[in-house]
């Protein structure tokens, strides 16, 4: 099944649920439990509407565009104000 068909199927099921909840509400009254069931059913309908909107939008790219980094050496003037902290003294080798 396609996504559109699945969403339509879920919409039909939620419509059936809303009708059933309405019948139960008529039979049992609008107590606290019934209001919770009604609110939950309404939230499902809202969530499905959001899902339909998200499915209708074009798919976002899965990964960002790659950035080419050149193999040429960096300009040494970029590093004149930096410290060699953690690298040891300039005139000696690390142990």
C-alpha positions as a Python dict, from the first residue, in 0.01 Angstrom:
ca = {
    (1, 'X'): (0, 0, 0),
    (2, 'X'): (113, 354, -64),
    (3, 'X'): (142, 613, 210),
    (4, 'X'): (-165, 791, 76),
    (5, 'X'): (-371, 471, 91),
    (6, 'X'): (-249, 399, 446),
    (7, 'X'): (-338, 750, 560),
    (8, 'X'): (-683, 719, 402),
    (9, 'X'): (-735, 386, 577),
    (10, 'X'): (-636, 535, 912),
    (11, 'X'): (-870, 830, 847),
    (12, 'X'): (-1161, 590, 788),
    (13, 'X'): (-1080, 405, 1110),
    (14, 'X'): (-1067, 733, 1303),
    (15, 'X'): (-1403, 833, 1154),
    (16, 'X'): (-1547, 501, 1273),
    (17, 'X'): (-1392, 561, 1615),
    (18, 'X'): (-1547, 907, 1636),
    (19, 'X'): (-1890, 766, 1551),
    (20, 'X'): (-1853, 489, 1810),
    (21, 'X'): (-1739, 735, 2075),
    (22, 'X'): (-2040, 953, 1996),
    (23, 'X'): (-2276, 657, 2042),
    (24, 'X'): (-2109, 563, 2369),
    (25, 'X'): (-2134, 920, 2487),
    (26, 'X'): (-2508, 916, 2422),
    (27, 'X'): (-2547, 591, 2614),
    (28, 'X'): (-2312, 660, 2906),
    (29, 'X'): (-2330, 1035, 2937),
    (30, 'X'): (-2048, 1286, 2934),
    (31, 'X'): (-1860, 1181, 3248),
    (32, 'X'): (-1493, 1235, 3311),
    (33, 'X'): (-1390, 905, 3151),
    (34, 'X'): (-1597, 976, 2841),
    (35, 'X'): (-1449, 1323, 2807),
    (36, 'X'): (-1101, 1169, 2820),
    (37, 'X'): (-1189, 920, 2547),
    (38, 'X'): (-1337, 1201, 2336),
    (39, 'X'): (-1025, 1416, 2388),
    (40, 'X'): (-795, 1125, 2298),
    (41, 'X'): (-992, 1056, 1980),
    (42, 'X'): (-974, 1425, 1888),
    (43, 'X'): (-597, 1427, 1948),
    (44, 'X'): (-560, 1128, 1716),
    (45, 'X'): (-749, 1313, 1444),
    (46, 'X'): (-527, 1621, 1489),
    (47, 'X'): (-214, 1407, 1482),
    (48, 'X'): (-326, 1238, 1163),
    (49, 'X'): (-391, 1578, 1004),
    (50, 'X'): (-35, 1684, 1092),
    (51, 'X'): (98, 1358, 952),
    (52, 'X'): (-92, 1414, 627),
    (53, 'X'): (64, 1760, 596),
    (54, 'X'): (412, 1622, 660),
    (55, 'X'): (361, 1345, 404),
    (56, 'X'): (241, 1596, 143),
    (57, 'X'): (558, 1806, 170),
    (58, 'X'): (848, 1710, -53),
    (59, 'X'): (1100, 1489, 119),
    (60, 'X'): (1392, 1673, 272),
    (61, 'X'): (1739, 1569, 166),
    (62, 'X'): (1871, 1287, 379),
    (63, 'X'): (2213, 1443, 429),
    (64, 'X'): (2354, 1792, 383),
    (65, 'X'): (2548, 1888, 74),
    (66, 'X'): (2912, 1794, 90),
    (67, 'X'): (3165, 2071, 121),
    (68, 'X'): (3483, 2028, -81),
    (69, 'X'): (3797, 2104, 120),
    (70, 'X'): (4098, 2181, -98),
    (71, 'X'): (4424, 1990, -54),
    (72, 'X'): (4632, 2308, -76),
    (73, 'X'): (4807, 2414, 246),
    (74, 'X'): (4648, 2681, 462),
    (75, 'X'): (4788, 3031, 466),
    (76, 'X'): (5043, 3047, 753),
    (77, 'X'): (4928, 3400, 841),
    (78, 'X'): (4606, 3251, 975),
    (79, 'X'): (4797, 3099, 1266),
    (80, 'X'): (5025, 3386, 1373),
    (81, 'X'): (4813, 3481, 1674),
    (82, 'X'): (4756, 3126, 1800),
    (83, 'X'): (4942, 2949, 2078),
    (84, 'X'): (5097, 2609, 2048),
    (85, 'X'): (4942, 2510, 2378),
    (86, 'X'): (4976, 2143, 2444),
    (87, 'X'): (5225, 2092, 2162),
    (88, 'X'): (5543, 2154, 2360),
    (89, 'X'): (5819, 2401, 2300),
    (90, 'X'): (5898, 2504, 1942),
    (91, 'X'): (6264, 2404, 1955),
    (92, 'X'): (6221, 2064, 2120),
    (93, 'X'): (6056, 1736, 2021),
    (94, 'X'): (5773, 1577, 2213),
    (95, 'X'): (5871, 1276, 2427),
}
